[in-house]
Amino acid sequence: MGMVYMHVSPTGWLAPGGFADKPAALAWVEGMLSGRAMSLFVLLAGISVALMSGGARPATGAALDAARRRLALRAGALLVISLVVDQLSGMSLSILIYYALWMLMLLPLLPLRPRALLTAAAVSGVVLPVFSFVVLNFGRDWAISPFNAAPSSVYGLQLLLRPAQWLPTLEELFVGGGFQTPYAVPLLLAGLALGRLDLRSAHVRSRLAIAGSGLVVAAWLVSRLALGPLGAADALAQMMSGSGQLVQPWTSLLTLPPHQLYALSLPMAPFMTGVGLLLVTGCLWLTERPFWRVACAPLAASGRLALTWYAAHLVFIERVMGEPPYAFTWFAAMAAFALAFSPLWLRRFQRGPLEALMHRATLIGKPSARRLARGGTAVREASD
């Protein structure tokens, strides 16, 4: 829902207005969601990969090979779906193709334990924002810089027929798109570690909630320290006024958005990991209670059709809604339709349309029971 809101970016309640005249409430919501909805999606992607490869008891042997094969097939199916969405919407490199790449990147890391994954998340959470900061401010002419690449006119299914564009596209996925992959890596690793824990345990959940609260508070305090005593706010204001160099101050690395781009913010990944821990543990607590399980059913059903709704809304915006700006009523209508239609669909079908396609693709890699028995730990079937 948050990512849909960001793509609609409403500028008025009942009718669209100018971007400069956006109501304060809508601007506040957009500021809260900017980068954060995508961050939660990335964290949950890491959790999902963990659950599909054994959860708290990682798959080993033949079961691990089967899990990797099925995840690779999911990545391939997601790549095709992404290109079809691009073709129908006229976009280039929607976020779905990034998830296909990220799923493949996690395959070698499936056997790692939570401690190793969290250590890797912490290290990458420091190194990669600094890397992105250096490239953006000092290395725009470097070969690896996304600013040094010529824009491609190839999008959608045409990409499959243009082998000459495959390497530039791969480079764009790794370091382009606003440094999406460098930013995603710490969250993917943290999500994979989280999915390796026993989330059914109340003790584990309470510790995760405490850790999440600590991360949120610590990241916020670091950002406030940088903006105030360390002078990042004044330095950024001077840069934007044009009276200084068009290079961000190093202290801006310590600030949270909107003062810094989310991919270049050191506290952003810890902050969103903390928010994710609080949301995951809170939602698990709610859904164990009958009243809240019923109350949250429409939202949970929409989540089970997340891929379908994400792909559909991109095509709908580009082909039906026309050129921006848009009114809030467009977002409200799409959200209400998803919340109402999803439970009705799941009464008749086990999965959403695109989720069913993904599931069928992964069945190709499903091993026989005999092979699993020889391999030891069985891969837990994860619902899509």
Residue pairs with C-beta under 8 A, 6 or more apart in sequence:
1 37
1 302
1 335
1 338
2 33
2 36
2 37
2 38
2 40
3 37
3 38
3 41
3 95
3 310
4 309
4 310
4 313
4 331
4 334
4 335
5 29
5 30
5 33
5 37
5 331
6 30
6 33
6 34
6 37
6 38
7 313
7 314
7 317
8 317
8 321
8 326
8 328
8 330
8 331
8 334
9 30
9 324
9 325
9 326
10 16
10 22
10 26
10 325
10 326
10 327
10 328
10 330
10 331
11 17
11 18
11 19
11 21
11 22
11 26
11 324
11 325
11 326
11 327
12 21
12 22
12 23
12 26
12 325
12 327
12 328
13 23
13 26
13 327
13 328
13 329
14 327
14 328
14 329
15 327
16 324
16 325
16 326
16 327
17 325
18 325
19 325
22 30
26 328
31 258
34 257
34 258
34 262
35 257
35 262
35 268
36 272
36 275
38 95
39 187
39 262
39 268
39 269
39 272
39 275
39 276
40 272
40 275
40 276
40 279
42 102
42 184
42 187
42 188
42 191
43 187
43 188
43 190
43 191
43 194
43 272
43 273
43 276
44 191
44 276
45 99
45 102
45 103
45 188
45 191
46 106
46 187
46 188
46 189
46 190
46 191
46 192
46 193
46 194
46 195
47 191
47 192
47 194
47 195
47 280
48 191
48 195
48 382
49 71
49 103
49 106
49 110
49 188
49 191
49 192
49 195
50 191
50 192
50 193
50 194
50 195
50 196
51 195
51 380
51 382
52 67
52 70
52 71
52 379
52 380
52 382
53 59
53 64
53 67
53 68
53 71
53 110
53 379
54 63
54 64
54 67
54 377
54 379
54 380
55 195
55 196
55 380
56 196
56 197
56 198
56 199
57 377
58 64
58 110
58 111
58 113
58 196
58 377
59 66
59 67
59 110
59 375
59 377
59 378
59 379
60 111
60 375
60 376
60 377
61 374
61 375
61 376
61 377
62 367
62 371
62 372
62 374
62 375
62 376
63 367
63 372
63 375
63 376
63 377
63 378
63 379
64 110
64 111
64 375
64 377
65 367
65 375
66 365
66 366
66 367
66 371
66 372
66 375
66 379
67 110
67 379
68 107
68 110
69 365
70 362
70 365
70 366
70 379
71 103
71 104
71 106
71 107
71 362
72 103
72 104
72 107
72 365
73 361
73 362
73 364
73 365
74 103
74 358
74 361
74 362
75 100
75 101
75 103
75 104
76 100
76 361
77 357
77 358
77 361
77 362
78 96
78 97
78 99
78 100
78 103
78 358
79 97
79 100
81 96
81 307
81 311
81 354
81 357
81 358
82 94
82 96
82 97
82 100
83 97
83 156
83 157
83 159
83 160
84 156
84 157
85 91
85 94
85 96
85 311
85 314
85 315
86 92
86 93
86 94
86 97
86 155
86 156
86 157
87 155
87 156
87 157
87 158
88 156
88 315
88 318
88 319
89 314
89 315
89 317
89 318
89 319
90 155
90 156
90 318
91 155
91 314
91 318
92 152
92 154
92 155
92 156
93 155
93 169
93 172
93 173
93 177
94 314
95 180
96 307
96 310
96 311
97 173
98 173
98 177
98 180
98 181
98 184
101 173
101 174
101 181
102 181
102 184
102 188
105 185
105 188
106 188
106 192
109 117
109 120
109 189
109 192
110 192
112 120
112 192
113 196
114 193
114 194
114 196
114 197
117 189
117 190
117 192
117 193
117 196
118 189
118 190
118 193
120 189
121 185
121 186
121 187
121 189
121 190
121 193
121 269
121 273
122 186
124 185
124 186
124 189
125 186
125 266
125 269
125 270
126 266
128 182
128 183
128 185
128 186
129 182
129 183
129 253
129 263
129 264
129 265
129 266
129 268
129 269
130 253
130 266
131 182
132 179
132 182
132 183
132 263
132 264
133 248
133 250
133 253
133 264
135 142
135 144
135 145
135 146
135 175
135 179
136 179
136 248
136 261
136 264
137 247
137 248
138 247
139 145
140 147
140 148
141 147
141 148
142 148
144 171
144 175
145 175
146 171
146 172
146 175
146 176
146 177
146 179
149 168
149 171
149 172
149 176
150 168
152 165
152 168
152 169
152 172
154 162
154 165
159 165
159 166
159 169
173 181
174 181
175 181
175 182
178 261
178 263
179 261
179 263
179 264
180 263
182 263
183 262
183 263
183 268
183 269
186 269
186 273
187 269
187 272
187 273
187 276
190 269
190 273
190 276
191 276
194 208
194 276
194 277
194 280
197 204
197 208
198 204
199 205
199 280
199 284
205 281
205 284
205 285
206 281
208 277
208 280
208 281
209 277
209 278
209 281
209 282
211 274
211 277
212 273
212 274
212 275
212 276
212 277
212 278
212 281
213 274
213 278
214 274
215 270
215 271
215 273
215 274
215 277
216 271
216 274
216 275
216 278
218 267
218 270
219 256
219 267
219 268
219 270
219 271
219 274
220 256
220 267
220 271
222 254
222 266
222 267
223 254
223 255
223 256
223 259
223 267
225 254
226 232
226 251
226 252
226 253
226 254
226 255
227 233
227 255
227 259
230 251
230 254
231 249
231 251
232 249
232 251
232 252
232 254
232 255
232 259
233 255
233 259
235 244
235 249
235 251
235 252
236 248
236 249
236 252
236 255
236 259
238 244
239 245
239 246
239 247
239 248
239 249
248 260
248 264
252 259
252 260
252 264
253 260
253 264
253 265
253 266
254 265
254 266
254 267
255 265
255 267
256 265
256 267
256 268
256 271
257 265
257 268
260 268
262 268
283 296
286 292
286 293
286 296
287 293
287 296
287 300
297 343
298 339
298 340
298 342
298 343
299 339
301 339
301 342
301 343
301 345
301 346
302 309
302 338
302 339
302 342
304 342
304 346
304 351
304 352
304 355
304 383
304 384
305 338
305 342
305 345
305 346
305 352
305 355
307 352
307 354
307 355
307 358
308 352
308 353
308 354
308 355
309 338
309 342
309 352
311 354
313 334
316 334
317 326
321 330
342 352
345 352
346 352
349 356
350 356
351 359
351 384
355 384
356 384
358 384
359 384
367 375
367 379
372 378
372 379
